Amino acid sequence: MADPHKPADQDAQAYLRGSQAIGEQESTYALFMNLAKWGSLAVGAVLLFLTLWFQPGGSFVMGAGAAVVFAVIGFFALKSKPAAH
């Protein structure tokens, strides 16, 4: 809440762009991106498994095998690359 004893323009003048610490925002964004990335891979693997298992003529082994292959390929495609300096 704004302080009623200070003029409103004094707060705006005290703000310096880029002066606030953003470490918590960066870590929260990184966590969200990792959860979204790996969660999407997990959902895709489960959907592939269930689709191939329960389709007419499908089997548990076919679904499990395809889901494992999909998950392994997805893991290597989505893992973080080392930062180049």
C-alpha positions as CSV (number, residue, x, y, z in Angstrom):
1,M,0.0,0.0,0.0
2,A,1.3,3.4,-0.8
3,D,2.4,5.6,2.1
4,P,0.0,8.5,2.3
5,H,2.7,10.9,3.7
6,K,4.9,10.7,0.6
7,P,4.1,12.1,-2.8
8,A,3.4,9.4,-5.4
9,D,6.2,10.6,-7.7
10,Q,8.8,10.1,-5.0
11,D,8.4,6.3,-5.2
12,A,8.7,6.4,-9.0
13,Q,11.9,8.4,-8.8
14,A,13.4,6.0,-6.2
15,Y,13.0,3.0,-8.5
16,L,16.1,2.2,-10.6
17,R,15.5,-0.2,-13.5
18,G,17.5,-3.5,-13.1
19,S,18.4,-2.8,-9.5
20,Q,16.3,-5.6,-7.9
21,A,17.6,-9.1,-7.2
22,I,15.8,-11.5,-9.4
23,G,17.3,-14.8,-8.2
24,E,14.1,-16.2,-6.9
25,Q,12.2,-15.4,-10.1
26,E,15.0,-17.0,-12.2
27,S,14.9,-20.2,-10.1
28,T,11.1,-20.3,-10.2
29,Y,11.1,-19.9,-14.0
30,A,13.8,-22.6,-14.4
31,L,11.8,-25.0,-12.2
32,F,8.6,-24.3,-14.1
33,M,10.3,-24.9,-17.5
34,N,11.9,-28.2,-16.3
35,L,8.6,-29.5,-14.9
36,A,6.8,-28.5,-18.1
37,K,9.5,-30.1,-20.2
38,W,9.8,-33.4,-18.4
39,G,6.1,-33.6,-17.5
40,S,5.2,-33.3,-21.2
41,L,7.6,-36.1,-22.0
42,A,6.0,-38.3,-19.3
43,V,2.5,-37.6,-20.5
44,G,3.5,-38.3,-24.1
45,A,5.1,-41.6,-23.1
46,V,2.0,-42.7,-21.1
47,L,-0.4,-41.7,-23.9
48,L,1.7,-43.7,-26.4
49,F,1.8,-46.7,-24.1
50,L,-2.0,-46.7,-23.5
51,T,-2.8,-46.0,-27.1
52,L,-0.8,-48.9,-28.4
53,W,-1.9,-51.2,-25.6
54,F,-5.6,-50.7,-25.9
55,Q,-6.0,-50.3,-29.6
56,P,-7.6,-53.3,-31.4
57,G,-4.9,-55.8,-31.9
58,G,-2.5,-54.0,-29.6
59,S,-0.5,-55.5,-26.8
60,F,1.1,-54.5,-23.5
61,V,4.6,-55.4,-24.8
62,M,4.2,-53.3,-27.9
63,G,3.0,-50.3,-26.0
64,A,5.6,-50.6,-23.3
65,G,8.4,-51.0,-25.8
66,A,7.3,-48.0,-27.9
67,A,6.9,-45.9,-24.7
68,V,10.4,-46.8,-23.5
69,V,11.9,-46.0,-26.8
70,F,10.0,-42.7,-27.0
71,A,11.1,-41.8,-23.4
72,V,14.8,-42.6,-24.1
73,I,14.8,-40.5,-27.3
74,G,13.0,-37.7,-25.6
75,F,15.4,-37.8,-22.6
76,F,18.4,-37.3,-24.9
77,A,16.6,-34.6,-26.9
78,L,15.4,-32.6,-23.9
79,K,18.4,-32.9,-21.5
80,S,20.2,-29.7,-20.8
81,K,23.2,-28.9,-23.0
82,P,26.4,-27.7,-21.3
83,A,26.8,-24.0,-21.4
84,A,29.5,-22.8,-23.8
85,H,31.8,-20.2,-22.4
